Amino acid sequence: MEGTSHTEQQDTIEEFVGFFQQLLGGEKRDSVVDLRLTPLISLEEIKKAFFDIEEDRALGPDGYSAGFYKAAWLIIDDEIAKAVMDFFTIGRLLKQVNATLLALIPKTS
């Protein structure tokens, strides 16, 4: 509060934080509300982003490059579109998309 002095450090910290939260803080939004504010993505946008990846880049967890998936686009487009659209509506990515395979290579002398 204006004109108030504090002798205890914790009181000073709480006053400082409270002042700036009131000054700068806004209404907190729920993450579900944030998702509803995100415009839906179209199949055309998904395809464009997908086809902008260079052919020999972005190996998937199975080792296939983007070129392989582009060649199979007519077969897999529905599944890819559903996964991407689910991300934008639910807010979660399929666990398999972020999976990483590690291979331990033994050191030889």
OpenMM code with the backbone's topology and positions (N, CA, C; nanometers):
from openmm import Vec3, app, unit

residues = "MET GLU GLY THR SER HIS THR GLU GLN GLN ASP THR ILE GLU GLU PHE VAL GLY PHE PHE GLN GLN LEU LEU GLY GLY GLU LYS ARG ASP SER VAL VAL ASP LEU ARG LEU THR PRO LEU ILE SER LEU GLU GLU ILE LYS LYS ALA PHE PHE ASP ILE GLU GLU ASP ARG ALA LEU GLY PRO ASP GLY TYR SER ALA GLY PHE TYR LYS ALA ALA TRP LEU ILE ILE ASP ASP GLU ILE ALA LYS ALA VAL MET ASP PHE PHE THR ILE GLY ARG LEU LEU LYS GLN VAL ASN ALA THR LEU LEU ALA LEU ILE PRO LYS THR SER".split()
positions = [
    Vec3(0.0834, -0.1192, 0.0000),
    Vec3(0.0000, 0.0000, 0.0000),
    Vec3(0.0871, 0.1245, 0.0000),
    Vec3(0.0368, 0.2260, -0.0601),
    Vec3(0.1113, 0.3504, -0.0670),
    Vec3(0.1256, 0.4100, 0.0725),
    Vec3(0.2473, 0.4519, 0.1045),
    Vec3(0.2729, 0.5137, 0.2341),
    Vec3(0.2986, 0.4154, 0.3460),
    Vec3(0.2948, 0.2878, 0.3173),
    Vec3(0.3186, 0.1858, 0.4188),
    Vec3(0.4647, 0.1445, 0.4143),
    Vec3(0.5250, 0.1303, 0.5312),
    Vec3(0.6626, 0.0802, 0.5349),
    Vec3(0.6642, -0.0531, 0.6083),
    Vec3(0.7569, -0.1371, 0.5685),
    Vec3(0.7694, -0.2702, 0.6276),
    Vec3(0.9105, -0.2877, 0.6812),
    Vec3(0.9190, -0.3532, 0.7947),
    Vec3(1.0509, -0.3797, 0.8526),
    Vec3(1.0947, -0.5232, 0.8279),
    Vec3(1.0015, -0.6130, 0.8087),
    Vec3(1.0341, -0.7535, 0.7835),
    Vec3(1.0528, -0.7752, 0.6331),
    Vec3(1.1557, -0.8516, 0.5984),
    Vec3(1.1864, -0.8756, 0.4569),
    Vec3(1.0704, -0.9448, 0.3852),
    Vec3(1.0093, -1.0442, 0.4489),
    Vec3(0.8989, -1.1173, 0.3853),
    Vec3(0.7809, -1.0247, 0.3570),
    Vec3(0.7503, -0.9339, 0.4492),
    Vec3(0.6411, -0.8386, 0.4269),
    Vec3(0.6718, -0.7482, 0.3076),
    Vec3(0.7976, -0.7058, 0.2970),
    Vec3(0.8392, -0.6205, 0.1857),
    Vec3(0.8250, -0.6943, 0.0530),
    Vec3(0.8678, -0.8196, 0.0516),
    Vec3(0.8576, -0.9010, -0.0700),
    Vec3(0.7121, -0.9180, -0.1108),
    Vec3(0.6267, -0.9522, -0.0156),
    Vec3(0.4842, -0.9722, -0.0457),
    Vec3(0.4203, -0.8439, -0.0972),
    Vec3(0.4558, -0.7308, -0.0376),
    Vec3(0.4018, -0.6021, -0.0823),
    Vec3(0.4476, -0.5706, -0.2251),
    Vec3(0.5744, -0.5945, -0.2520),
    Vec3(0.6318, -0.5702, -0.3844),
    Vec3(0.5634, -0.6564, -0.4897),
    Vec3(0.5543, -0.7860, -0.4626),
    Vec3(0.4919, -0.8788, -0.5574),
    Vec3(0.3453, -0.8430, -0.5780),
    Vec3(0.2742, -0.8158, -0.4700),
    Vec3(0.1327, -0.7801, -0.4796),
    Vec3(0.1098, -0.6545, -0.5618),
    Vec3(0.1957, -0.5543, -0.5418),
    Vec3(0.1826, -0.4295, -0.6165),
    Vec3(0.1950, -0.4534, -0.7663),
    Vec3(0.3000, -0.5279, -0.8054),
    Vec3(0.3220, -0.5491, -0.9481),
    Vec3(0.2236, -0.6489, -1.0087),
    Vec3(0.1735, -0.7415, -0.9301),
    Vec3(0.0689, -0.8301, -0.9822),
    Vec3(-0.0565, -0.7506, -1.0132),
    Vec3(-0.0890, -0.6575, -0.9254),
    Vec3(-0.2075, -0.5748, -0.9483),
    Vec3(-0.1849, -0.4795, -1.0657),
    Vec3(-0.0629, -0.4259, -1.0754),
    Vec3(-0.0317, -0.3311, -1.1816),
    Vec3(-0.0259, -0.3975, -1.3190),
    Vec3(0.0422, -0.5107, -1.3272),
    Vec3(0.0672, -0.5750, -1.4560),
    Vec3(-0.0226, -0.6938, -1.4850),
    Vec3(-0.0768, -0.7512, -1.3822),
    Vec3(-0.1545, -0.8740, -1.3997),
    Vec3(-0.2884, -0.8468, -1.4627),
    Vec3(-0.3324, -0.9441, -1.5330),
    Vec3(-0.4647, -0.9368, -1.5926),
    Vec3(-0.5452, -1.0551, -1.5452),
    Vec3(-0.6578, -1.0682, -1.6034),
    Vec3(-0.7429, -1.1813, -1.5700),
    Vec3(-0.6780, -1.3090, -1.6224),
    Vec3(-0.6680, -1.4088, -1.5372),
    Vec3(-0.6090, -1.5353, -1.5803),
    Vec3(-0.7105, -1.6114, -1.6634),
    Vec3(-0.6616, -1.6637, -1.7760),
    Vec3(-0.7500, -1.7416, -1.8626),
    Vec3(-0.7194, -1.8888, -1.8453),
    Vec3(-0.8204, -1.9657, -1.8592),
    Vec3(-0.8082, -2.1108, -1.8555),
    Vec3(-0.7451, -2.1573, -1.9861),
    Vec3(-0.6655, -2.2646, -1.9810),
    Vec3(-0.6020, -2.3149, -2.1033),
    Vec3(-0.7061, -2.3617, -2.2045),
    Vec3(-0.8215, -2.4069, -2.1577),
    Vec3(-0.9284, -2.4480, -2.2491),
    Vec3(-0.9794, -2.3259, -2.3254),
    Vec3(-0.9904, -2.2133, -2.2577),
    Vec3(-1.0328, -2.0901, -2.3240),
    Vec3(-0.9285, -2.0504, -2.4281),
    Vec3(-0.7997, -2.0620, -2.3929),
    Vec3(-0.6934, -2.0294, -2.4880),
    Vec3(-0.7048, -2.1143, -2.6137),
    Vec3(-0.7353, -2.2426, -2.5970),
    Vec3(-0.7485, -2.3309, -2.7127),
    Vec3(-0.8652, -2.2887, -2.8013),
    Vec3(-0.9727, -2.2410, -2.7389),
    Vec3(-1.0879, -2.1976, -2.8175),
    Vec3(-1.0573, -2.0696, -2.8948),
    Vec3(-0.9606, -1.9915, -2.8475),
    Vec3(-0.9233, -1.8684, -2.9167),
    Vec3(-0.8311, -1.8945, -3.0351),
    Vec3(-0.7727, -2.0133, -3.0401),
    Vec3(-0.6837, -2.0502, -3.1500),
    Vec3(-0.7680, -2.0894, -3.2706),
    Vec3(-0.7463, -2.0240, -3.3841),
    Vec3(-0.8268, -2.0605, -3.5014),
    Vec3(-0.7934, -2.2022, -3.5484),
    Vec3(-0.8938, -2.2695, -3.6024),
    Vec3(-0.8717, -2.4045, -3.6530),
    Vec3(-0.7797, -2.4000, -3.7738),
    Vec3(-0.6976, -2.4998, -3.7845),
    Vec3(-0.6017, -2.5093, -3.8943),
    Vec3(-0.6654, -2.5925, -4.0058),
    Vec3(-0.6373, -2.5562, -4.1290),
    Vec3(-0.6993, -2.6267, -4.2417),
    Vec3(-0.6066, -2.7357, -4.2949),
    Vec3(-0.6643, -2.8270, -4.3704),
    Vec3(-0.5870, -2.9336, -4.4338),
    Vec3(-0.4843, -2.8741, -4.5303),
    Vec3(-0.5208, -2.7658, -4.5977),
    Vec3(-0.4278, -2.7009, -4.6901),
    Vec3(-0.3056, -2.6464, -4.6161),
    Vec3(-0.3275, -2.5869, -4.4970),
    Vec3(-0.2152, -2.5347, -4.4182),
    Vec3(-0.1245, -2.6476, -4.3699),
    Vec3(-0.1851, -2.7576, -4.3298),
    Vec3(-0.1076, -2.8733, -4.2840),
    Vec3(-0.0237, -2.9275, -4.3988),
    Vec3(-0.0864, -2.9429, -4.5152),
    Vec3(-0.0148, -2.9971, -4.6311),
    Vec3(0.0993, -2.9046, -4.6727),
    Vec3(0.0750, -2.7739, -4.6738),
    Vec3(0.1794, -2.6793, -4.7124),
    Vec3(0.2974, -2.6880, -4.6165),
    Vec3(0.2705, -2.6892, -4.4870),
    Vec3(0.3787, -2.6986, -4.3883),
    Vec3(0.4551, -2.8289, -4.4049),
    Vec3(0.3818, -2.9349, -4.4290),
    Vec3(0.4426, -3.0671, -4.4456),
    Vec3(0.5316, -3.0711, -4.5692),
    Vec3(0.4819, -3.0171, -4.6788),
    Vec3(0.5568, -3.0211, -4.8043),
    Vec3(0.6684, -2.9168, -4.8107),
    Vec3(0.6725, -2.8241, -4.7157),
    Vec3(0.7833, -2.7285, -4.7079),
    Vec3(0.9086, -2.7911, -4.6468),
    Vec3(0.8957, -2.9072, -4.5849),
    Vec3(1.0110, -2.9772, -4.5273),
    Vec3(1.0924, -3.0356, -4.6425),
    Vec3(1.2238, -3.0184, -4.6365),
    Vec3(1.3094, -3.0726, -4.7424),
    Vec3(1.3012, -3.2246, -4.7436),
    Vec3(1.3176, -3.2814, -4.8636),
    Vec3(1.3001, -3.4262, -4.8850),
    Vec3(1.3822, -3.5134, -4.7901),
    Vec3(1.5074, -3.4764, -4.7690),
    Vec3(1.5965, -3.5623, -4.6909),
    Vec3(1.6088, -3.5179, -4.5454),
    Vec3(1.5149, -3.4399, -4.4974),
    Vec3(1.5187, -3.3885, -4.3607),
    Vec3(1.4124, -3.4553, -4.2754),
    Vec3(1.4237, -3.4303, -4.1480),
    Vec3(1.3228, -3.4694, -4.0493),
    Vec3(1.2933, -3.6181, -4.0503),
    Vec3(1.3946, -3.6967, -4.0190),
    Vec3(1.3711, -3.8404, -4.0079),
    Vec3(1.2747, -3.8677, -3.8936),
    Vec3(1.1792, -3.9539, -3.9189),
    Vec3(1.0863, -3.9931, -3.8144),
    Vec3(1.1490, -4.0983, -3.7247),
    Vec3(1.0788, -4.1374, -3.6190),
    Vec3(1.1326, -4.2388, -3.5286),
    Vec3(1.1560, -4.3724, -3.5985),
    Vec3(1.0900, -4.3912, -3.7125),
    Vec3(1.1086, -4.5156, -3.7878),
    Vec3(1.2216, -4.5041, -3.8903),
    Vec3(1.2842, -4.3870, -3.8996),
    Vec3(1.3969, -4.3687, -3.9898),
    Vec3(1.3603, -4.3210, -4.1291),
    Vec3(1.2319, -4.3061, -4.1578),
    Vec3(1.1902, -4.2599, -4.2902),
    Vec3(1.2002, -4.1081, -4.2974),
    Vec3(1.2421, -4.0577, -4.4123),
    Vec3(1.2567, -3.9131, -4.4300),
    Vec3(1.1234, -3.8509, -4.4710),
    Vec3(1.1237, -3.7177, -4.4752),
    Vec3(1.0035, -3.6456, -4.5169),
    Vec3(0.9639, -3.6826, -4.6592),
    Vec3(1.0618, -3.7137, -4.7450),
    Vec3(1.0325, -3.7522, -4.8831),
    Vec3(0.9451, -3.8760, -4.8918),
    Vec3(0.9691, -3.9716, -4.8028),
    Vec3(0.8884, -4.0933, -4.7997),
    Vec3(0.7428, -4.0598, -4.7675),
    Vec3(0.7254, -3.9754, -4.6662),
    Vec3(0.5892, -3.9397, -4.6260),
    Vec3(0.5192, -3.8547, -4.7312),
    Vec3(0.5947, -3.7708, -4.8008),
    Vec3(0.5349, -3.6920, -4.9090),
    Vec3(0.4852, -3.7829, -5.0206),
    Vec3(0.5637, -3.8853, -5.0525),
    Vec3(0.5235, -3.9795, -5.1577),
    Vec3(0.3984, -4.0563, -5.1174),
    Vec3(0.3796, -4.0774, -4.9883),
    Vec3(0.2638, -4.1528, -4.9385),
    Vec3(0.1503, -4.0610, -4.8927),
    Vec3(0.1584, -3.9326, -4.9244),
    Vec3(0.0630, -3.8353, -4.8727),
    Vec3(-0.0827, -3.8732, -4.8998),
    Vec3(-0.1135, -3.9205, -5.0177),
    Vec3(-0.2528, -3.9538, -5.0505),
    Vec3(-0.3068, -4.0671, -4.9636),
    Vec3(-0.2188, -4.1470, -4.9083),
    Vec3(-0.2603, -4.2580, -4.8219),
    Vec3(-0.2697, -4.2132, -4.6760),
    Vec3(-0.1780, -4.1267, -4.6333),
    Vec3(-0.1679, -4.0923, -4.4910),
    Vec3(-0.2236, -3.9552, -4.4552),
    Vec3(-0.2729, -3.8794, -4.5532),
    Vec3(-0.3143, -3.7420, -4.5252),
    Vec3(-0.4208, -3.7311, -4.4170),
    Vec3(-0.5171, -3.8220, -4.4147),
    Vec3(-0.6227, -3.8157, -4.3130),
    Vec3(-0.5669, -3.8332, -4.1721),
    Vec3(-0.4754, -3.9285, -4.1553),
    Vec3(-0.4182, -3.9541, -4.0230),
    Vec3(-0.3310, -3.8375, -3.9765),
    Vec3(-0.2513, -3.7833, -4.0687),
    Vec3(-0.1660, -3.6687, -4.0347),
    Vec3(-0.2533, -3.5492, -3.9972),
    Vec3(-0.3543, -3.5220, -4.0783),
    Vec3(-0.4432, -3.4089, -4.0520),
    Vec3(-0.5135, -3.4249, -3.9181),
    Vec3(-0.5611, -3.5452, -3.8874),
    Vec3(-0.6291, -3.5682, -3.7595),
    Vec3(-0.5349, -3.5443, -3.6423),
    Vec3(-0.4121, -3.5925, -3.6517),
    Vec3(-0.3154, -3.5740, -3.5430),
    Vec3(-0.2851, -3.4257, -3.5206),
    Vec3(-0.2664, -3.3517, -3.6296),
    Vec3(-0.2352, -3.2091, -3.6175),
    Vec3(-0.3561, -3.1323, -3.5645),
    Vec3(-0.4744, -3.1612, -3.6172),
    Vec3(-0.5948, -3.0916, -3.5710),
    Vec3(-0.6252, -3.1241, -3.4250),
    Vec3(-0.6024, -3.2485, -3.3841),
    Vec3(-0.6198, -3.2847, -3.2427),
    Vec3(-0.5268, -3.2032, -3.1546),
    Vec3(-0.4044, -3.1806, -3.2010),
    Vec3(-0.3103, -3.0995, -3.1238),
    Vec3(-0.3672, -2.9605, -3.0998),
    Vec3(-0.4275, -2.9014, -3.2032),
    Vec3(-0.4797, -2.7661, -3.1895),
    Vec3(-0.6121, -2.7599, -3.1140),
    Vec3(-0.6879, -2.8683, -3.1073),
    Vec3(-0.8148, -2.8650, -3.0347),
    Vec3(-0.8025, -2.9199, -2.8931),
    Vec3(-0.7191, -3.0215, -2.8738),
    Vec3(-0.7033, -3.0827, -2.7415),
    Vec3(-0.5850, -3.0216, -2.6668),
    Vec3(-0.4832, -2.9811, -2.7414),
    Vec3(-0.3664, -2.9217, -2.6789),
    Vec3(-0.2583, -3.0217, -2.6437),
    Vec3(-0.2708, -3.1429, -2.6929),
    Vec3(-0.1699, -3.2459, -2.6665),
    Vec3(-0.1272, -3.3102, -2.7964),
    Vec3(0.0011, -3.3452, -2.8016),
    Vec3(0.0568, -3.4132, -2.9166),
    Vec3(0.0596, -3.5620, -2.8884),
    Vec3(0.0409, -3.6417, -2.9906),
    Vec3(0.0518, -3.7859, -2.9713),
    Vec3(0.1876, -3.8198, -2.9124),
    Vec3(0.1887, -3.9094, -2.8167),
    Vec3(0.3134, -3.9495, -2.7523),
    Vec3(0.4139, -3.9996, -2.8557),
    Vec3(0.3665, -4.0683, -2.9558),
    Vec3(0.4537, -4.1264, -3.0573),
    Vec3(0.5269, -4.0198, -3.1395),
    Vec3(0.4695, -3.9014, -3.1523),
    Vec3(0.5322, -3.7959, -3.2316),
    Vec3(0.6610, -3.7479, -3.1657),
    Vec3(0.6614, -3.7429, -3.0346),
    Vec3(0.7789, -3.6952, -2.9620),
    Vec3(0.8733, -3.8069, -2.9210),
    Vec3(0.8454, -3.9290, -2.9589),
    Vec3(0.9292, -4.0421, -2.9182),
    Vec3(1.0667, -4.0324, -2.9838),
    Vec3(1.1660, -4.0692, -2.9087),
    Vec3(1.3029, -4.0702, -2.9591),
    Vec3(1.3617, -4.2078, -2.9370),
    Vec3(1.4272, -4.2571, -3.0377),
    Vec3(1.4949, -4.3856, -3.0250),
    Vec3(1.6430, -4.3608, -3.0039),
    Vec3(1.6982, -4.4230, -2.9021),
    Vec3(1.8406, -4.4119, -2.8747),
    Vec3(1.9044, -4.5481, -2.8918),
    Vec3(2.0163, -4.5498, -2.9558),
    Vec3(2.0916, -4.6749, -2.9711),
    Vec3(2.2263, -4.6567, -2.9029),
    Vec3(2.2563, -4.7427, -2.8080),
    Vec3(2.3846, -4.7360, -2.7399),
    Vec3(2.4881, -4.8088, -2.8237),
    Vec3(2.5964, -4.7415, -2.8507),
    Vec3(2.7039, -4.8004, -2.9306),
    Vec3(2.8208, -4.8272, -2.8364),
    Vec3(2.8562, -4.9534, -2.8178),
    Vec3(2.9652, -4.9834, -2.7248),
    Vec3(3.0983, -4.9286, -2.7761),
    Vec3(3.1738, -4.8749, -2.6834),
    Vec3(3.3048, -4.8202, -2.7184),
    Vec3(3.4047, -4.9346, -2.7298),
    Vec3(3.4790, -4.9350, -2.8378),
    Vec3(3.5843, -5.0358, -2.8537),
    Vec3(3.7183, -4.9646, -2.8546),
    Vec3(3.8176, -5.0305, -2.8016),
    Vec3(3.9479, -4.9638, -2.7928),
    Vec3(4.0299, -4.9733, -2.9173),
] * unit.nanometer
topology = app.Topology()
chain = topology.addChain("A")
for resn in residues:
    res = topology.addResidue(resn, chain)
    for name in ("N", "CA", "C"):
        topology.addAtom(name, app.Element.getBySymbol(name[0]), res)
